[in-house]
């Protein structure tokens, strides 16, 4: 089957395999547009159809544009170091370098996670002032800057705020003048408010089975997720990328340069772009998600292929883009090796972060791993070796987890038993000025956070292991919720509860002392 037929067949499947109110995809090779498709509804209730000019929330794809503006205005970002330090008046350790923020190596806890620790209601209003206050409280980091990767939205809000203040020009103005106009993106805007876009396009939560509802976002976004753009705008961006592919000093060339960790190891993320492989091809990419919106784009420099996929619902655009790419390359479906169950099911703790790791072998012989903000499926690559977002294998009698993107490799500690139910009471985080209240209601333990952002909902505490609980957080201000907080009980020499240490992948080891 020829390329045109393979691609046409794959394109026809996307709206059905990733069903929802509407979406858009584009496929380019060099400067040729192979496909430009929209379908469904920008607003289903008002019957506003999607067109290639309809605006989408591009979410975290914004981050590469923020870095482009920063490097355009400040080719040497070290000149912004004092500006960064002034935004962190309570920081008790050395501040990260500005480029650490651009590479998600800063060590900051993500403010969409710490907002939930501060009592933010899921559909509450989150203003610029709220963001500055939450960032300004930072006293500690959850790893040494430059040594690890951890996704952190506030890194890019900080960068856009600093650039705005130093230049005296709004971030929106800089985007228009320095990126959108040169790239030929006439409809692209900074859509800072999280409600409906100016052309009326809305995002949706839900499913075909349970129905879709308009997603409520009351967040003011800036350099982390504020971009609004049409399919035609994103086609122009991909053409702009390809046209400057051989110019290392071009706007895109500067943000696509290789980056490294402090020890010289190559980093897979830098300047708002992820570096990786898809179907054996090197790609430079980024995805995005807010409640009601998902997006993904990549450029494969060897084949000069770009793919953009955008949904105004919560289906997976990366998977859709991967299927289109497979059709172009005529990649056969991979068949993982059949291996014996390694017997790893159970509960673990990752010692560096203190986060719970749950492993469960599935009927399809994949391992479901709960560690980050959502479940990951790992497939067998060899006997007693499984890989996906991370890699599990046995070494020296221990089960190891490698996460190359995070620059992390550790032996997991298996845990067992049940926690004692003596943690009812109040706990205070000095750093966040927030409180966790644990209550026994009818003999069942519940917990909820409160702070200057509000009062969070009571959630049932889930026993995990001796002196370890899980506190669910399935929805959040941002699309990607913290998931389950891992709660470690801290006791004194006599065994009395003195405090809790709470963490997730986005915000690790936050201390709460018993009141």
DADA-V797097 format. One line per field, one symbol per residue. burial: b if it has 24 or more other ideal C-beta (glycine too) atoms within 12 Angstrom, else e. A space follows every 50 residues. Layout:
# DADA-V797097
burial=???
This chain:
# DADA-V797097
burial=eeeeebbeebbeebbebbbbbbbbbbbbbeeebbbbbbbbbbbbeeebeb bbbbbbbbbbbbbbbbbbbbbbbbeebeebeebbeebbeebeeebbbbbb bbbbbbbbbbbbbbbbbbbbbbbbebeeebbbbbbbbbbbbbbebbbbbb bbbbbbbbbbbbbbebeeeebbebbbebbbebbebebbbbbbbbbbbebe bbbbbeeeeeebebbbbbbbbbbbbbbbbbbbbbbbbbbbbbbbbeeeee bbbbbbbebebeeeeebbbbbbbbbbebbebebbbbbbbbbbbbbbbbbb bebbbbbbbbbbbbbbbbbbbbbbbbbbbeeeeeeeeeeeeeebebbbbb bbbbbbbbbebeeeebbbbbbbbbebbbbbeeebbbbbbbbbbeeeeebb bbbbbbbbebebbbbeeebeeebbbebbbebbbbbbbbeeeeeebbbbbb bbbbebbebbbbbbbebbbbbbbebbbbbbbbbbbbbbbbeeeeeebebb bbbbbbbbbbbbbbe
